[in-house]
Amino acid sequence: MPEKRKKFKGASTTAVHAGELTPSQGEVVTPIYQTSTFYFPTSDPSTWEGKVPDGSYIYTRWGNPTIRATEDKLSELEGSERGLLFSSGMAAITSAILSFVGKGDHLISIEDIYGGTYSFIRSELPRLGVETTFVDSTDPSKLAEAIKPNTKLIYLESPTNPLLKIVDIRRAAKVAREHGIKSLIDSTFATPINQKPIDMGVDLVAHSCTKYLNGHSDLIAGVVLGSQADIESIYKKRILYGGSMDPLAAFLLFRGLKTLALRMERHNRNGAQIAKFLESHPGVEGVHYPGLDSHPQHALAREQMTGFGGMVSFEVRGGRKAAERALRAFQVIKMATSLGGVDSLASMPLNSSHSSLTPQERQRLGIKDQLVRLSLGIEDAEDLIQDLDHALS
Ligand SMILES: Cc1ncc(COP(=O)(O)O)c(C=O)c1O
């Protein structure tokens, strides 16, 4: 049997090989440990003290070999010491936030974040005695200005959902470190293929694995990655809040991850081509894509990203009704929420990802009623362009 290797040079090799369990029956594919419980590590009950030795498992809410293998693959890809999987992106994000803030603490968050996270911070954290200051995502000086003596965490997301604004990750991480504050970034839109926040000084990275990491729109999952010490704190919350992953979902995610680097090459290519096409289309008022020269933060995006992904948002000329007509006319692109899968999807943030925001909140963030969010899959760009052209004409 081959020796288990830890580090690989390229992201594609890492995606395929990292995290594999040592074969027990000569198997080539890391198996599903579809079991909720495990034999106690000692056969004599009188010697069992309730402690789980390193590398052993006791109960799947605490840990499971298939889940651990997937966490190891993810942390190799992200360049973190450790990763921790959850049953959803929201479980990962909320458990991580609640590991670092509690009653009497202060959180700083950029204001352009995924609608679910925004609602959690706005509605749930005040009930728990946590105060939050929302700041402009494009101005890092605002982060430093918002710091209070009780600030415990800076929450970031980049590129942002749905307007693909870019946070200056290095500067934001520096502000956090200089003040001894933890930083956490949702890097779902970028994936570890296009962006490495830990290398830029961020403490913790979260992803909704439901999206690009799994890539096939057939499971819900989330991960937090960071130092061993930080992940141990979050691990305690995972056990208690119960947002653990199912081994079958971990197995599917493990398989999906093997093609991550390959899929991202196509997503990046389709994103670039289709953003350019939309920019020149008379039925389109504005396009948001960090890879476009016209994106106000294109230079920053080039500094901190190696690819710009398959998420493109645009405003349809003619308002909300015209945008709804375009959505109904798609023949290849599917009208559905979510993102990051091999199939292209289109949705309107107004009634999907950002429906929990008030119209005033959406207006303040620049999310117009006629905004369409595209998640470009891995189909041929020509087919997607034809579909868009037909729907917009
Ligand atoms: C950027 C981002 N973060 C987090 C989430 C939440 O992930 P999940 O749906 O897996 O809980 C989403 C979901 O759309 C998202 O787009």
The ligand as an SDF file (V2000), in Angstrom:
LIG
                    3D

 16 16  0  0  0  0  0  0  0  0999 V2000
  -21.3290   33.5680    0.7800 C   0  0  0  0  0  0  0  0  0  0  0  0
  -22.1730   32.5940    1.5200 C   0  0  0  0  0  0  0  0  0  0  0  0
  -21.8320   32.2660    2.7720 N   0  0  0  0  0  0  0  0  0  0  0  0
  -22.5720   31.3860    3.4910 C   0  0  0  0  0  0  0  0  0  0  0  0
  -23.7120   30.8080    2.9870 C   0  0  0  0  0  0  0  0  0  0  0  0
  -24.5190   29.8490    3.8280 C   0  0  0  0  0  0  0  0  0  0  0  0
  -24.2120   28.5380    3.4510 O   0  0  0  0  0  0  0  0  0  0  0  0
  -25.2460   27.2980    3.6240 P   0  0  0  0  0  0  0  0  0  0  0  0
  -26.4070   27.5450    2.7380 O   0  0  0  0  0  0  0  0  0  0  0  0
  -24.3960   26.1180    3.2360 O   0  0  0  0  0  0  0  0  0  0  0  0
  -25.6410   27.2610    5.0620 O   0  0  0  0  0  0  0  0  0  0  0  0
  -24.1050   31.1190    1.6770 C   0  0  0  0  0  0  0  0  0  0  0  0
  -25.3260   30.5150    1.1060 C   0  0  0  0  0  0  0  0  0  0  0  0
  -25.8090   30.9020    0.0810 O   0  0  0  0  0  0  0  0  0  0  0  0
  -23.3170   32.0410    0.9340 C   0  0  0  0  0  0  0  0  0  0  0  0
  -23.6500   32.3840   -0.3220 O   0  0  0  0  0  0  0  0  0  0  0  0
  1  2  1  0
  2  3  1  0
  2 15  2  0
  3  4  2  0
  4  5  1  0
  5  6  1  0
  5 12  2  0
  6  7  1  0
  7  8  1  0
  8  9  2  0
  8 10  1  0
  8 11  1  0
 12 13  1  0
 12 15  1  0
 13 14  2  0
 15 16  1  0
M  END
$$$$
